[in-house]
Amino acid sequence: MIDGANAARLHLKLFDAPRGFFVIGVGGRISVKLTRIGELNLNGNPLHDVEFIVGGNDMGGGKVGLLGRNFLEVADAEYDFAHGAGELDGRCRARALSGSDLPLALADCNEALKHAAKSSPFFAEISDSRALVLLRLGRYDKSIADFDASLKIEAKDAWSLYGRGLAEMRTNQAPAGQADIAKARALSLKITDRFAKFGLLP
């Protein structure tokens, strides 16, 4: 089961469940849709035309909803799309946050972007990850371009706004940078602390 937010982030096409099909949760009957993933990789084993239920609560930060998450975690399973874009983005972002192996992080993000539909939330997420890598590398103009691409899709993302602000501050665009950082702080009171945790300061 995939939650609706992650289905949208991954740009999955939804279709109606068969008549009479429904899911009952703690609060009663849950409205659901279905989606189909052409290729899925589970513990290194390829699966084809796998159908998922789309519904339930937004778990945040994962690819699956309540039922799927619990099953896969209990089984200690490694899962991703066959092309591995989810894992590539996760690896890129982890390295970007830690500031380690940045050339490898950049390569992972570049590859992940090849599999993300432009204008999709997933494309925005990967662009944001790559923008952070480029910020760490001191390639500020390209970092700003990637933050721009992410914000074109997710205009009120505090993380992307703050990151772009940092890049702008480092390219003598202080007014623009200060404006972006102010917008980010208005959207998230803790955004400065989040960046400071990773050694990223104005």
C-alpha positions in Angstrom: 0.0 0.0 0.0 1.4 3.4 -1.0 0.2 6.6 0.5 -1.2 9.2 -1.8 1.5 11.8 -1.2 4.3 9.4 -2.2 2.3 8.2 -5.2 2.1 11.8 -6.4 5.8 12.3 -5.6 6.8 9.3 -7.7 4.4 10.4 -10.5 2.4 7.2 -10.5 -0.7 6.9 -12.6 -3.8 6.0 -10.6 -6.9 4.1 -11.6 -10.1 3.1 -9.9 -10.3 0.0 -7.7 -12.8 -2.7 -8.9 -16.4 -2.2 -7.8 -16.9 -3.5 -4.2 -13.2 -3.3 -3.4 -12.4 -1.3 -0.2 -10.1 -1.1 2.8 -11.2 -0.7 6.4 -8.8 1.1 8.7 -9.0 2.2 12.4 -11.3 5.1 11.5 -13.5 3.0 9.2 -13.6 2.6 5.4 -10.7 4.2 3.5 -11.1 5.6 0.0 -8.4 4.0 -2.2 -7.1 3.9 -5.7 -4.8 1.5 -7.4 -1.5 1.9 -9.3 0.7 -0.5 -11.2 4.5 -0.4 -11.3 6.0 -2.1 -14.4 9.2 -3.2 -12.7 10.1 -3.4 -9.1 13.2 -4.7 -7.4 12.8 -6.6 -4.1 16.0 -7.9 -2.5 17.6 -8.0 -5.9 14.8 -9.9 -7.4 12.9 -8.3 -10.3 9.1 -8.2 -10.1 6.9 -7.2 -13.0 3.5 -5.4 -13.2 3.1 -5.1 -9.4 -0.2 -3.5 -8.3 -0.3 -1.3 -5.2 -3.2 0.1 -3.2 -3.0 3.9 -3.0 -4.5 5.4 0.2 -4.1 5.7 3.9 -2.0 8.3 5.8 1.1 10.0 4.5 3.9 8.2 6.3 6.5 10.7 5.1 10.0 10.0 3.7 9.2 6.5 2.3 7.8 4.9 -0.8 5.1 2.9 0.8 2.1 3.3 3.1 1.1 1.6 6.3 0.6 -2.0 5.1 3.5 -2.1 2.7 5.9 -0.4 5.1 5.2 -2.7 8.0 5.5 -5.8 5.8 8.7 -4.7 4.2 10.3 -3.6 7.4 9.4 -6.8 9.2 10.9 -8.8 6.3 14.0 -6.5 6.3 13.5 -6.1 2.6 15.3 -3.8 0.3 12.9 -2.4 -2.3 13.0 0.2 -5.0 11.9 0.8 -8.6 13.8 -1.5 -11.0 15.9 1.5 -12.2 16.9 2.3 -8.6 16.1 6.0 -8.7 14.8 6.1 -5.2 17.9 4.6 -3.8 20.1 6.8 -6.0 18.4 9.9 -4.7 18.6 8.7 -1.1 22.3 8.0 -1.4 22.9 11.4 -3.1 21.1 13.3 -0.4 22.8 11.4 2.4 26.2 12.3 1.0 25.1 15.9 0.3 24.0 16.4 3.9 27.2 14.9 5.3 29.4 16.6 2.8 31.2 13.4 2.0 31.9 11.7 -1.4 30.4 14.6 -3.3 31.5 13.5 -6.8 29.8 10.2 -6.2 26.7 12.0 -4.8 26.6 14.1 -8.0 26.8 11.0 -10.2 23.9 9.4 -8.2 21.7 12.4 -8.6 22.5 12.8 -12.3 21.5 9.2 -12.9 18.3 9.4 -10.7 17.2 12.5 -12.7 17.2 10.4 -15.9 14.3 8.4 -14.5 12.2 11.2 -13.0 9.4 12.8 -15.0 10.0 16.5 -15.4 7.5 18.6 -13.4 6.9 15.7 -11.0 7.5 16.1 -7.2 10.1 13.3 -7.5 12.0 15.5 -10.1 11.8 18.4 -7.6 13.2 16.2 -4.8 16.2 15.0 -6.8 16.9 18.5 -8.1 16.9 19.7 -4.6 19.4 17.0 -3.6 21.7 17.8 -6.5 21.4 21.5 -5.7 22.7 20.8 -2.2 25.6 18.8 -3.6 26.5 21.6 -6.0 26.3 24.1 -3.1 28.8 22.0 -1.2 31.1 21.9 -4.2 31.0 25.6 -4.5 29.3 25.5 -7.9 26.8 28.1 -6.9 25.3 29.1 -10.2 24.4 25.5 -11.0 23.2 25.0 -7.5 20.8 28.0 -7.9 19.6 26.6 -11.2 18.7 23.3 -9.6 17.0 25.0 -6.7 15.1 27.0 -9.2 14.0 23.8 -11.0 12.8 22.3 -7.7 11.0 25.5 -6.6 9.2 25.7 -10.0 7.4 22.5 -8.9 7.3 23.0 -5.1 7.2 26.7 -4.7 6.8 26.8 -0.9 9.5 24.3 0.0 11.4 26.0 2.8 14.5 23.8 2.4 14.9 24.7 -1.3 14.3 28.4 -0.6 16.9 28.5 2.2 19.4 26.5 0.1 19.0 28.9 -2.8 19.4 31.8 -0.4 22.7 30.4 0.8 23.9 29.9 -2.8 22.8 33.4 -3.7 24.6 34.9 -0.7 27.8 33.2 -1.9 27.5 34.8 -5.4 27.2 38.4 -4.3 23.4 38.3 -4.6 22.8 39.3 -1.0 19.4 40.9 -1.4 18.0 37.9 -3.3 19.6 35.5 -0.8 18.3 37.4 2.2 14.8 37.4 0.7 14.8 33.7 0.0 16.1 33.0 3.6 13.4 35.2 5.0 10.7 33.3 3.0 12.1 30.0 4.2 12.0 31.1 7.8 8.4 32.3 7.4 7.5 28.8 6.2 9.6 26.9 8.8 10.7 28.3 12.1 13.4 25.6 12.5 14.9 25.8 9.0 18.0 27.7 10.1 18.7 25.1 12.8 18.2 22.3 10.3 20.8 23.7 8.0 23.1 24.6 10.8 23.0 21.0 11.9 24.9 20.1 8.7 27.3 23.0 9.0 25.5 25.2 6.4 25.2 28.8 7.5 24.6 32.1 5.7 
